Amino acid sequence: ARGNNMEEDRILAEKLMCSHKEREEHNLVMEQIVRKLDPIIPQIQYPSSPQILKLKNVQHLQTPITGESNQVEHILNLVERLHPTSAVAGTPTDKAMEVISEMELHDRGWYSGPIGWIDKKGDGEFYVALRSALVKDEEAHVFSGGGIVSESHPDTEWEETELKLQPIISALSGGQI
């Protein structure tokens, strides 16, 4: 969450940075990404500690990962290698995807899928489609979620999901973002 002033914001950021649960969740995703990139990027670089990414109504842990591939690969091969991340599928991925397909009563559509662009040179940029909405006629299906780890509490996870959905719901209802 974001604070009402700079001091509250700083305290919330510090709390996020010191949260064992949030760090565990972040590290699971980081480790999976690094493991998936390791075969094609011999010198992966990332800081030893995450930083805080501040958005309008939430703060996130963020760790930039950089490196150069030792193989010429089409960007879509890289996207395929990284998708799905444990942030949206869980870990171990195969088992988690089985459970998701058994328990979720709806198709995720584009939610949590890779979305991006490619230019004519084959360069591009892709993201995971999170905090999204599918709108048809007068109906909107909004999507968001949170990572579940051993220290997660259902009420807190639900609050986090609702907080993440606020900008989408505000935009759909004509409010300010």
C-alpha positions as a Markdown table, in Angstrom:
| # | Residue | x | y | z |
|---|---|---|---|---|
| 1 | Ala | 0.0 | 0.0 | 0.0 |
| 2 | Arg | 1.0 | 3.6 | -0.2 |
| 3 | Gly | 0.9 | 6.1 | 2.6 |
| 4 | Asn | -1.0 | 9.3 | 3.0 |
| 5 | Asn | 2.2 | 11.3 | 3.3 |
| 6 | Met | 6.0 | 10.7 | 2.7 |
| 7 | Glu | 6.6 | 9.4 | 6.2 |
| 8 | Glu | 3.8 | 6.9 | 6.1 |
| 9 | Asp | 5.0 | 5.8 | 2.6 |
| 10 | Arg | 8.5 | 5.4 | 3.9 |
| 11 | Ile | 7.3 | 3.3 | 6.9 |
| 12 | Leu | 5.2 | 1.1 | 4.6 |
| 13 | Ala | 8.1 | 0.6 | 2.2 |
| 14 | Glu | 10.4 | -0.4 | 5.1 |
| 15 | Lys | 7.8 | -2.8 | 6.4 |
| 16 | Leu | 7.5 | -4.4 | 2.9 |
| 17 | Met | 11.3 | -4.6 | 2.6 |
| 18 | Cys | 11.6 | -6.3 | 6.0 |
| 19 | Ser | 8.6 | -8.7 | 5.5 |
| 20 | His | 9.9 | -12.3 | 5.5 |
| 21 | Lys | 6.7 | -13.4 | 3.7 |
| 22 | Glu | 7.1 | -10.8 | 1.0 |
| 23 | Arg | 10.8 | -11.5 | 0.5 |
| 24 | Glu | 10.2 | -15.2 | 0.3 |
| 25 | Glu | 7.5 | -14.7 | -2.4 |
| 26 | His | 9.8 | -12.3 | -4.3 |
| 27 | Asn | 12.8 | -14.7 | -4.0 |
| 28 | Leu | 10.8 | -17.6 | -5.3 |
| 29 | Val | 10.0 | -15.7 | -8.5 |
| 30 | Met | 13.6 | -14.3 | -8.8 |
| 31 | Glu | 15.2 | -17.8 | -8.4 |
| 32 | Gln | 12.9 | -19.3 | -11.0 |
| 33 | Ile | 13.6 | -16.5 | -13.5 |
| 34 | Val | 17.3 | -16.8 | -13.0 |
| 35 | Arg | 17.2 | -20.6 | -13.3 |
| 36 | Lys | 15.2 | -20.4 | -16.6 |
| 37 | Leu | 17.6 | -17.8 | -18.0 |
| 38 | Asp | 20.8 | -19.5 | -16.8 |
| 39 | Pro | 21.2 | -21.9 | -19.8 |
| 40 | Ile | 21.3 | -19.0 | -22.3 |
| 41 | Ile | 22.7 | -16.1 | -20.3 |
| 42 | Pro | 26.0 | -17.0 | -18.7 |
| 43 | Gln | 26.5 | -13.9 | -16.7 |
| 44 | Ile | 23.1 | -12.9 | -15.2 |
| 45 | Gln | 23.4 | -9.8 | -13.1 |
| 46 | Tyr | 21.0 | -8.5 | -10.4 |
| 47 | Pro | 21.4 | -6.7 | -7.1 |
| 48 | Ser | 21.7 | -8.7 | -3.9 |
| 49 | Ser | 18.7 | -6.9 | -2.4 |
| 50 | Pro | 15.4 | -5.8 | -4.1 |
| 51 | Gln | 14.4 | -2.2 | -4.4 |
| 52 | Ile | 11.0 | -0.6 | -3.9 |
| 53 | Leu | 8.9 | 0.2 | -7.0 |
| 54 | Lys | 6.3 | 2.8 | -6.1 |
| 55 | Leu | 3.1 | 2.9 | -8.2 |
| 56 | Lys | 0.0 | 5.1 | -7.6 |
| 57 | Asn | -1.6 | 2.9 | -4.9 |
| 58 | Val | 0.8 | 0.1 | -4.2 |
| 59 | Gln | 4.5 | -0.5 | -3.6 |
| 60 | His | 6.3 | -3.7 | -4.8 |
| 61 | Leu | 9.6 | -5.4 | -4.3 |
| 62 | Gln | 11.5 | -5.2 | -7.6 |
| 63 | Thr | 14.8 | -6.7 | -8.7 |
| 64 | Pro | 16.1 | -5.8 | -12.2 |
| 65 | Ile | 17.8 | -8.7 | -13.9 |
| 66 | Thr | 20.2 | -8.1 | -16.8 |
| 67 | Gly | 22.5 | -10.1 | -19.0 |
| 68 | Glu | 23.3 | -10.9 | -22.6 |
| 69 | Ser | 22.3 | -14.2 | -24.3 |
| 70 | Asn | 25.1 | -16.4 | -25.6 |
| 71 | Gln | 22.6 | -17.7 | -28.2 |
| 72 | Val | 20.6 | -16.1 | -31.0 |
| 73 | Glu | 17.1 | -16.8 | -30.0 |
| 74 | His | 13.8 | -15.3 | -31.2 |
| 75 | Ile | 12.2 | -13.2 | -28.5 |
| 76 | Leu | 9.2 | -15.5 | -28.4 |
| 77 | Asn | 11.5 | -18.4 | -27.5 |
| 78 | Leu | 12.6 | -16.3 | -24.5 |
| 79 | Val | 9.0 | -15.5 | -23.6 |
| 80 | Glu | 8.1 | -19.2 | -23.8 |
| 81 | Arg | 11.1 | -20.1 | -21.6 |
| 82 | Leu | 10.0 | -17.6 | -18.9 |
| 83 | His | 6.2 | -18.3 | -18.9 |
| 84 | Pro | 4.5 | -19.0 | -16.7 |
| 85 | Thr | 6.4 | -17.4 | -13.8 |
| 86 | Ser | 5.9 | -18.8 | -10.3 |
| 87 | Ala | 4.3 | -15.4 | -9.5 |
| 88 | Val | 1.2 | -16.4 | -11.4 |
| 89 | Ala | 1.4 | -20.2 | -11.5 |
| 90 | Gly | 3.1 | -21.3 | -8.3 |
| 91 | Thr | 5.9 | -23.8 | -7.8 |
| 92 | Pro | 6.6 | -26.5 | -8.8 |
| 93 | Thr | 5.0 | -25.1 | -12.0 |
| 94 | Asp | 3.6 | -28.3 | -13.5 |
| 95 | Lys | 1.9 | -29.4 | -10.3 |
| 96 | Ala | 0.6 | -25.8 | -9.6 |
| 97 | Met | -0.8 | -25.5 | -13.1 |
| 98 | Glu | -2.7 | -28.9 | -12.6 |
| 99 | Val | -4.2 | -27.6 | -9.3 |
| 100 | Ile | -5.2 | -24.3 | -10.9 |
| 101 | Ser | -6.9 | -26.0 | -13.8 |
| 102 | Glu | -8.8 | -28.2 | -11.4 |
| 103 | Met | -9.8 | -25.5 | -9.0 |
| 104 | Glu | -10.5 | -22.4 | -11.1 |
| 105 | Leu | -13.9 | -22.3 | -12.5 |
| 106 | His | -13.1 | -19.9 | -15.3 |
| 107 | Asp | -10.6 | -19.5 | -18.1 |
| 108 | Arg | -8.0 | -17.0 | -17.3 |
| 109 | Gly | -8.0 | -15.6 | -20.8 |
| 110 | Trp | -5.1 | -13.2 | -21.2 |
| 111 | Tyr | -4.7 | -12.8 | -17.5 |
| 112 | Ser | -1.2 | -13.8 | -16.4 |
| 113 | Gly | -0.2 | -14.4 | -19.9 |
| 114 | Pro | 2.7 | -12.8 | -21.7 |
| 115 | Ile | 1.7 | -9.6 | -23.6 |
| 116 | Gly | 4.0 | -7.2 | -25.5 |
| 117 | Trp | 5.3 | -6.2 | -28.9 |
| 118 | Ile | 8.0 | -7.2 | -31.5 |
| 119 | Asp | 9.4 | -4.9 | -34.1 |
| 120 | Lys | 10.6 | -5.9 | -37.6 |
| 121 | Lys | 14.2 | -6.5 | -36.3 |
| 122 | Gly | 12.9 | -9.0 | -33.8 |
| 123 | Asp | 13.4 | -6.8 | -30.8 |
| 124 | Gly | 10.6 | -6.5 | -28.3 |
| 125 | Glu | 9.3 | -6.1 | -24.8 |
| 126 | Phe | 7.0 | -8.4 | -22.9 |
| 127 | Tyr | 5.2 | -8.2 | -19.6 |
| 128 | Val | 3.0 | -10.5 | -17.6 |
| 129 | Ala | -0.6 | -9.4 | -18.1 |
| 130 | Leu | -1.6 | -8.7 | -14.5 |
| 131 | Arg | -4.2 | -6.4 | -13.0 |
| 132 | Ser | -6.3 | -6.6 | -16.1 |
| 133 | Ala | -9.9 | -6.6 | -17.3 |
| 134 | Leu | -11.8 | -8.2 | -20.1 |
| 135 | Val | -14.6 | -6.0 | -21.2 |
| 136 | Lys | -17.5 | -7.0 | -23.4 |
| 137 | Asp | -20.6 | -4.9 | -23.9 |
| 138 | Glu | -21.7 | -3.9 | -20.4 |
| 139 | Glu | -19.8 | -6.5 | -18.5 |
| 140 | Ala | -16.2 | -6.5 | -17.2 |
| 141 | His | -14.2 | -9.3 | -15.7 |
| 142 | Val | -11.3 | -7.9 | -13.6 |
| 143 | Phe | -8.3 | -10.0 | -12.7 |
| 144 | Ser | -5.6 | -9.6 | -10.0 |
| 145 | Gly | -3.9 | -11.9 | -7.5 |
| 146 | Gly | -1.2 | -12.3 | -5.0 |
| 147 | Gly | 1.5 | -14.9 | -4.4 |
| 148 | Ile | 0.7 | -17.4 | -1.7 |
| 149 | Val | 3.5 | -18.8 | 0.4 |
| 150 | Ser | 3.7 | -20.6 | 3.7 |
| 151 | Glu | 3.3 | -17.4 | 5.8 |
| 152 | Ser | 0.4 | -16.0 | 3.8 |
| 153 | His | -2.9 | -15.2 | 5.5 |
| 154 | Pro | -6.1 | -15.3 | 3.5 |
| 155 | Asp | -7.5 | -12.0 | 4.7 |
| 156 | Thr | -4.3 | -10.2 | 4.0 |
| 157 | Glu | -4.0 | -11.7 | 0.5 |
| 158 | Trp | -7.6 | -10.7 | -0.2 |
| 159 | Glu | -6.9 | -7.1 | 0.9 |
| 160 | Glu | -3.9 | -7.0 | -1.3 |
| 161 | Thr | -5.9 | -8.3 | -4.3 |
| 162 | Glu | -8.6 | -5.7 | -3.7 |
| 163 | Leu | -6.0 | -2.9 | -3.4 |
| 164 | Lys | -4.4 | -4.0 | -6.7 |
| 165 | Leu | -7.8 | -3.9 | -8.4 |
| 166 | Gln | -8.7 | -0.3 | -7.3 |
| 167 | Pro | -7.2 | 1.5 | -10.3 |
| 168 | Ile | -9.0 | -0.8 | -12.8 |
| 169 | Ile | -12.3 | -0.5 | -11.1 |
| 170 | Ser | -11.8 | 3.3 | -10.8 |
| 171 | Ala | -11.0 | 3.5 | -14.5 |
| 172 | Leu | -14.0 | 1.3 | -15.5 |
| 173 | Ser | -16.4 | 3.4 | -13.3 |
| 174 | Gly | -15.1 | 6.7 | -14.7 |
| 175 | Gly | -13.1 | 7.7 | -11.7 |
| 176 | Gln | -9.6 | 9.2 | -11.7 |
| 177 | Ile | -6.6 | 6.9 | -11.8 |
